[in-house]
Amino acid sequence: MGLFKRNPFGHILFVKKWLIRILGVMTHRRFRGFNELQIEGSEIIKNLPDTNVLFISNHQTYFADVVAMFHVFNASLSGRTDSIKNVGYLWNPKLNIYYVAAKETMKDGLLPKILAYVGSISIERTWRAEGKDVNRQVKMSDISSIAKALDDGWVITFPQGTTTPFKPIRKGTAFIIKNYRPIVVPIVIDGFRRSFDKKGLRIKKKNILQSMEIKEPLVIDYDNETTDDIVKRIEYAIEQHPSFLKVISQEEVEAQEALNKLREW
């Protein structure tokens, strides 16, 4: 790799590699130390092609979710299964991993700007800006940037576009899937909201069990399924369909009842 070789977005790969190494070492204990990340299905990562892979996931913090995925992906590619033990896997990280993020978030401070260099595809949200509801047209340049990233490697996206659970899936993700036909790998995460603040930069609570489940790629009929069909698939795949809310609510009720009985006993 040439010292000044760049990726399609103009980022110098040598600089990006060292940023991933340094940030990876700095953040490793957030997922294996202060808290424990339970991983399931990481063997799927090793069998994916080098390009045109889209990871879809629910969203709990601005940055910790993505950082954890960088750890898990690189650990898996280095031969580890469902483990991020021994941070040495970051010495030769995969450099063509990108993630979709709101442009205003990535400009908010020095650290977000550094994280943006690591692999952000910064887009303008069409429904929210500076804390207010808006209604804007999708910028085709944003779509083109995601397509460029897929052509170069892997892309992580959070199709709800918010850290609030059970919000609707944005149709832009379904449009990208239907038109660019990537391999779509669902991921379901939990515990990050309890571990970190909303940005995912500050540890809010220690000894939280975090989880990341990597599921088998979706089988999609790109020619015959509509964007609405794909939206529905995404909802179920990342466990954000309203039916999952009912399941969670019932589990919480049962847990509370069990706790009450224990106290009575």
C-alpha positions as CSV (number, residue, x, y, z in Angstrom):
1,M,0.0,0.0,0.0
2,G,1.5,3.3,-1.1
3,L,2.1,5.8,1.8
4,F,-0.4,8.3,0.3
5,K,-2.8,6.0,-1.4
6,R,-6.4,7.2,-1.0
7,N,-9.8,5.7,-0.9
8,P,-12.6,6.9,-3.2
9,F,-13.5,9.6,-0.7
10,G,-10.0,11.1,-0.7
11,H,-8.9,9.7,2.7
12,I,-5.3,8.6,3.0
13,L,-5.4,4.9,3.9
14,F,-2.2,5.1,5.9
15,V,-3.7,7.7,8.1
16,K,-7.0,5.9,8.4
17,K,-5.2,2.6,9.4
18,W,-3.4,4.4,12.3
19,L,-6.6,6.1,13.4
20,I,-8.4,2.8,13.6
21,R,-5.5,1.2,15.5
22,I,-5.3,4.1,18.0
23,L,-9.0,4.5,18.5
24,G,-9.5,0.8,18.7
25,V,-6.9,0.4,21.5
26,M,-8.5,3.4,23.3
27,T,-12.0,1.9,23.1
28,H,-11.4,-1.8,23.5
29,R,-12.1,-1.9,27.3
30,R,-15.5,-0.3,26.7
31,F,-16.6,-3.6,25.3
32,R,-14.2,-6.0,27.0
33,G,-13.4,-4.7,30.5
34,F,-15.7,-2.0,31.9
35,N,-18.5,-3.9,30.1
36,E,-18.7,-7.2,28.4
37,L,-19.9,-7.5,24.7
38,Q,-21.6,-10.8,24.0
39,I,-21.3,-11.6,20.3
40,E,-23.3,-14.1,18.3
41,G,-22.9,-15.0,14.6
42,S,-19.6,-13.4,13.8
43,E,-18.5,-16.4,11.7
44,I,-20.9,-14.9,9.1
45,I,-18.4,-12.0,8.6
46,K,-15.6,-14.2,7.4
47,N,-17.6,-15.5,4.5
48,L,-18.7,-12.2,3.1
49,P,-17.3,-10.8,-0.2
50,D,-14.9,-7.8,0.1
51,T,-17.4,-5.3,-1.4
52,N,-21.1,-4.6,-1.9
53,V,-22.2,-5.6,1.6
54,L,-24.7,-3.6,3.6
55,F,-25.1,-4.1,7.3
56,I,-28.5,-2.9,8.7
57,S,-28.9,-2.5,12.4
58,N,-31.0,-0.9,15.1
59,H,-29.4,2.1,16.7
60,Q,-28.7,3.0,20.4
61,T,-25.9,5.5,20.5
62,Y,-24.3,7.9,17.9
63,F,-20.8,6.3,18.0
64,A,-20.5,3.3,20.3
65,D,-22.6,1.0,18.1
66,V,-20.3,1.6,15.1
67,V,-17.1,1.4,17.1
68,A,-18.2,-2.0,18.5
69,M,-18.9,-3.2,14.9
70,F,-15.4,-2.2,13.8
71,H,-14.0,-4.3,16.6
72,V,-16.2,-7.3,15.9
73,F,-15.7,-7.2,12.1
74,N,-11.9,-7.0,12.3
75,A,-11.7,-9.6,15.1
76,S,-13.8,-12.0,13.0
77,L,-11.7,-11.4,9.9
78,S,-8.6,-12.2,12.0
79,G,-10.0,-15.6,12.9
80,R,-11.8,-15.0,16.2
81,T,-15.3,-16.3,16.6
82,D,-17.7,-14.4,18.7
83,S,-14.8,-12.7,20.6
84,I,-12.8,-9.5,20.6
85,K,-10.1,-10.9,23.0
86,N,-6.6,-9.6,22.3
87,V,-6.8,-6.3,20.5
88,G,-4.0,-7.4,18.1
89,Y,-6.6,-7.9,15.4
90,L,-6.5,-4.1,14.8
91,W,-2.9,-4.2,13.5
92,N,-4.1,-4.9,10.0
93,P,-7.7,-3.6,10.0
94,K,-10.1,-3.7,7.1
95,L,-9.9,-0.2,5.6
96,N,-13.0,-0.3,3.4
97,I,-15.6,-0.3,6.1
98,Y,-17.9,2.8,6.0
99,Y,-20.9,3.9,8.0
100,V,-23.8,6.2,7.3
101,A,-24.1,9.2,9.7
102,A,-25.9,12.5,9.9
103,K,-23.7,15.3,8.5
104,E,-24.4,17.7,11.4
105,T,-23.4,15.0,14.0
106,M,-20.0,14.4,12.3
107,K,-19.2,18.1,12.3
108,D,-19.9,18.6,16.1
109,G,-16.5,18.7,17.6
110,L,-13.0,17.4,17.0
111,L,-13.6,13.7,17.9
112,P,-16.6,13.3,15.6
113,K,-14.4,14.8,12.8
114,I,-11.7,12.2,13.5
115,L,-14.3,9.5,13.5
116,A,-15.7,10.8,10.2
117,Y,-12.2,10.3,8.7
118,V,-12.3,6.7,9.8
119,G,-15.2,5.9,7.5
120,S,-18.2,8.2,7.8
121,I,-20.6,8.7,4.8
122,S,-22.1,11.9,6.0
123,I,-25.6,12.6,4.7
124,E,-28.2,15.3,5.3
125,R,-31.2,13.9,7.1
126,T,-34.5,14.7,5.3
127,W,-36.7,14.6,8.4
128,R,-34.6,16.2,11.2
129,A,-32.0,19.0,11.4
130,E,-30.6,20.8,14.4
131,G,-33.2,19.3,16.7
132,K,-36.2,20.3,14.6
133,D,-38.5,18.4,12.3
134,V,-37.9,19.2,8.6
135,N,-39.2,17.9,5.3
136,R,-36.4,17.9,2.6
137,Q,-35.8,16.0,-0.6
138,V,-33.2,13.3,-0.6
139,K,-30.0,14.5,-2.1
140,M,-28.9,12.3,-4.9
141,S,-25.3,13.0,-4.0
142,D,-25.9,11.3,-0.7
143,I,-27.3,8.2,-2.5
144,S,-24.3,8.3,-4.8
145,S,-21.9,8.4,-1.9
146,I,-23.4,5.3,-0.4
147,A,-23.3,3.6,-3.7
148,K,-19.6,4.5,-4.1
149,A,-18.9,3.1,-0.6
150,L,-20.7,-0.2,-1.5
151,D,-18.7,-0.4,-4.7
152,D,-15.5,0.0,-2.6
153,G,-16.4,-2.2,0.5
154,W,-18.8,-2.6,3.3
155,V,-21.4,-0.1,4.6
156,I,-23.1,0.0,8.0
157,T,-26.4,1.8,8.1
158,F,-29.1,2.4,10.8
159,P,-32.3,2.5,8.7
160,Q,-34.4,4.2,11.4
161,G,-32.0,7.1,11.4
162,T,-32.5,7.7,15.1
163,T,-31.4,6.1,18.4
164,T,-35.1,6.0,19.6
165,P,-36.3,2.4,19.4
166,F,-39.3,1.2,17.2
167,K,-39.3,4.3,15.0
168,P,-40.2,3.8,11.3
169,I,-37.7,2.5,8.8
170,R,-36.6,5.1,6.3
171,K,-37.4,4.1,2.7
172,G,-34.1,5.4,1.5
173,T,-32.4,2.2,2.8
174,A,-34.9,0.1,0.9
175,F,-34.3,2.2,-2.2
176,I,-30.6,1.5,-1.9
177,I,-31.1,-2.2,-1.4
178,K,-33.4,-2.5,-4.4
179,N,-31.3,-0.4,-6.8
180,Y,-27.8,-1.4,-5.8
181,R,-28.5,-5.0,-4.8
182,P,-26.0,-5.5,-2.0
183,I,-25.7,-8.5,0.3
184,V,-27.8,-7.3,3.3
185,V,-26.7,-8.5,6.7
186,P,-28.9,-7.7,9.7
187,I,-27.5,-6.9,13.1
188,V,-29.4,-6.6,16.4
189,I,-27.6,-4.8,19.3
190,D,-28.6,-4.2,22.9
191,G,-27.1,-2.8,26.1
192,F,-25.4,0.1,24.5
193,R,-28.1,2.6,25.6
194,R,-27.6,1.5,29.2
195,S,-23.8,1.5,29.0
196,F,-23.1,4.9,27.3
197,D,-24.5,8.4,27.0
198,K,-26.5,9.2,23.9
199,K,-23.4,10.1,21.8
200,G,-21.7,6.9,22.9
201,L,-18.6,8.7,24.0
202,R,-19.0,8.7,27.8
203,I,-19.4,5.5,29.9
204,K,-22.6,5.9,31.8
205,K,-22.7,2.6,33.7
206,K,-20.2,-0.3,34.1
207,N,-20.8,-4.0,34.2
208,I,-23.6,-3.9,31.6
209,L,-24.0,-6.9,29.4
210,Q,-23.9,-5.7,25.8
211,S,-25.0,-7.9,23.0
212,M,-24.5,-8.0,19.2
213,E,-26.3,-10.6,17.1
214,I,-25.1,-10.9,13.5
215,K,-27.8,-12.7,11.4
216,E,-27.6,-14.5,8.1
217,P,-27.9,-12.3,5.0
218,L,-31.4,-11.6,3.8
219,V,-32.7,-13.4,0.7
220,I,-34.2,-10.7,-1.4
221,D,-36.0,-10.8,-4.7
222,Y,-34.6,-7.5,-6.0
223,D,-36.7,-7.6,-9.2
224,N,-40.1,-8.3,-7.7
225,E,-40.1,-7.0,-4.1
226,T,-41.2,-3.4,-3.7
227,T,-39.5,-0.9,-1.4
228,D,-42.4,-1.3,1.0
229,D,-41.8,-5.1,1.0
230,I,-38.1,-4.5,1.8
231,V,-39.0,-2.0,4.6
232,K,-41.1,-4.7,6.2
233,R,-38.3,-7.2,5.9
234,I,-35.9,-4.7,7.6
235,E,-38.3,-4.1,10.5
236,Y,-38.4,-7.8,11.3
237,A,-34.7,-8.5,10.6
238,I,-33.5,-5.8,13.1
239,E,-36.3,-6.6,15.5
240,Q,-37.9,-3.1,15.3
241,H,-41.4,-4.2,14.1
242,P,-44.1,-3.1,16.6
243,S,-44.8,-6.8,17.4
244,F,-41.4,-7.0,19.1
245,L,-42.4,-4.1,21.3
246,K,-45.2,-6.2,22.6
247,V,-42.8,-9.1,23.3
248,I,-40.5,-6.8,25.2
249,S,-43.3,-5.3,27.2
250,Q,-44.5,-8.8,28.2
251,E,-41.0,-9.8,29.2
252,E,-40.7,-6.7,31.4
253,V,-44.1,-7.4,33.1
254,E,-43.0,-11.0,33.8
255,A,-39.6,-9.8,35.1
256,Q,-41.3,-7.3,37.4
257,E,-43.8,-10.0,38.7
258,A,-40.9,-12.3,39.4
259,L,-39.1,-9.5,41.3
260,N,-42.2,-8.8,43.3
261,K,-42.6,-12.4,44.3
262,L,-39.0,-12.6,45.3
263,R,-39.4,-9.5,47.5
264,E,-42.6,-11.1,49.1
265,W,-40.7,-14.3,49.8
